[in-house]
């Protein structure tokens, strides 16, 4: 039985991997991004964004590694790009935690 990680959602014209050239031509990528004014956008940028959205949705990084087909978690983590809002949220969570800690008698020492 073939595992889900080994199967392909889409295949190339001969049944194998889809090459970047086939994908670019089939989607008319260059024309589409030029028409929208995003000539700088690469298809690979969408891979980064998609993995970041999945991480933001709560999908564990070890599952993202399998989805992306990466050999290591380090590679997958390089694909994830937290937003400024996420940094602000992290600061808010830390502040709330420290306030609760102070209420139960813990002190923050510097």
C-alpha positions as CSV (number, residue, x, y, z in Angstrom):
1,X,0.0,0.0,0.0
2,X,1.3,3.4,-0.9
3,X,1.4,5.9,2.0
4,X,-0.1,9.3,1.6
5,X,3.3,11.0,1.7
6,X,4.4,9.0,-1.3
7,X,1.5,9.8,-3.5
8,X,1.3,12.9,-5.8
9,X,-1.7,15.2,-5.9
10,X,-0.7,16.3,-9.4
11,X,1.5,14.6,-12.0
12,X,3.4,15.8,-15.0
13,X,2.4,15.0,-18.6
14,X,4.2,11.7,-18.4
15,X,2.9,10.7,-15.0
16,X,6.0,11.8,-13.0
17,X,7.0,14.9,-11.1
18,X,5.8,18.2,-12.4
19,X,8.8,20.3,-13.4
20,X,9.0,24.0,-12.8
21,X,8.9,24.6,-16.5
22,X,5.7,22.6,-17.0
23,X,4.1,24.3,-14.0
24,X,5.1,27.8,-15.3
25,X,3.8,27.1,-18.7
26,X,0.6,25.4,-17.6
27,X,-0.4,28.3,-15.3
28,X,1.0,31.0,-17.6
29,X,2.7,32.2,-14.4
30,X,4.8,34.9,-16.0
31,X,1.8,36.5,-17.7
32,X,-0.4,36.3,-14.7
33,X,2.0,37.9,-12.2
34,X,3.0,40.6,-14.7
35,X,-0.6,41.5,-15.3
36,X,-1.2,41.8,-11.6
37,X,2.0,43.9,-11.1
38,X,3.8,41.2,-9.1
39,X,6.7,40.4,-11.4
40,X,8.9,39.8,-8.3
41,X,6.7,37.0,-7.0
42,X,8.1,33.5,-7.4
43,X,6.0,30.3,-7.3
44,X,8.3,29.2,-4.5
45,X,7.1,32.2,-2.4
46,X,3.7,30.6,-2.4
47,X,5.2,27.4,-0.8
48,X,6.6,29.5,2.0
49,X,3.3,31.3,2.5
50,X,1.3,28.1,2.4
51,X,3.5,26.4,5.0
52,X,3.4,29.6,7.2
53,X,-0.4,29.6,7.0
54,X,-0.6,26.0,8.0
55,X,1.7,26.6,10.9
56,X,-0.4,29.6,12.0
57,X,-3.5,27.3,11.8
58,X,-1.8,25.0,14.4
59,X,-0.5,22.2,12.2
60,X,2.6,20.8,14.0
61,X,5.9,21.4,12.4
62,X,6.7,17.7,12.2
63,X,3.5,17.3,10.1
64,X,4.5,20.3,7.9
65,X,7.8,18.6,7.3
66,X,6.0,15.6,5.8
67,X,3.6,17.8,3.8
68,X,6.5,19.8,2.3
69,X,8.6,16.7,1.7
70,X,11.6,18.1,3.7
71,X,14.2,15.8,5.1
72,X,14.7,17.8,8.3
73,X,12.7,20.0,10.6
74,X,15.4,22.7,10.2
75,X,14.5,23.0,6.5
76,X,10.8,23.3,7.3
77,X,11.4,25.9,10.0
78,X,13.3,28.1,7.5
79,X,10.0,28.2,5.5
80,X,8.0,29.7,8.3
81,X,7.8,33.4,8.6
82,X,6.0,34.9,11.6
83,X,4.3,38.2,11.1
84,X,4.7,41.3,13.2
85,X,1.3,40.6,14.7
86,X,2.5,37.3,15.9
87,X,5.5,38.9,17.6
88,X,3.1,41.4,19.3
89,X,0.8,38.5,20.3
90,X,3.8,36.7,21.8
91,X,4.7,39.8,23.8
92,X,1.1,40.1,25.0
93,X,1.1,36.4,26.1
94,X,4.4,36.9,28.0
95,X,3.1,40.0,29.7
96,X,-0.2,38.3,30.7
97,X,1.8,35.4,32.1
98,X,4.2,37.6,34.1
99,X,1.2,39.5,35.5
100,X,-0.4,36.2,36.7
101,X,2.9,35.1,38.1
102,X,3.2,38.3,40.1
103,X,-0.4,37.8,41.5
104,X,0.6,34.5,43.0
105,X,3.7,35.9,44.6
106,X,6.4,35.2,42.1
107,X,8.8,38.0,41.4
108,X,10.5,38.9,38.2
109,X,14.1,39.6,38.8
110,X,16.4,41.4,36.5
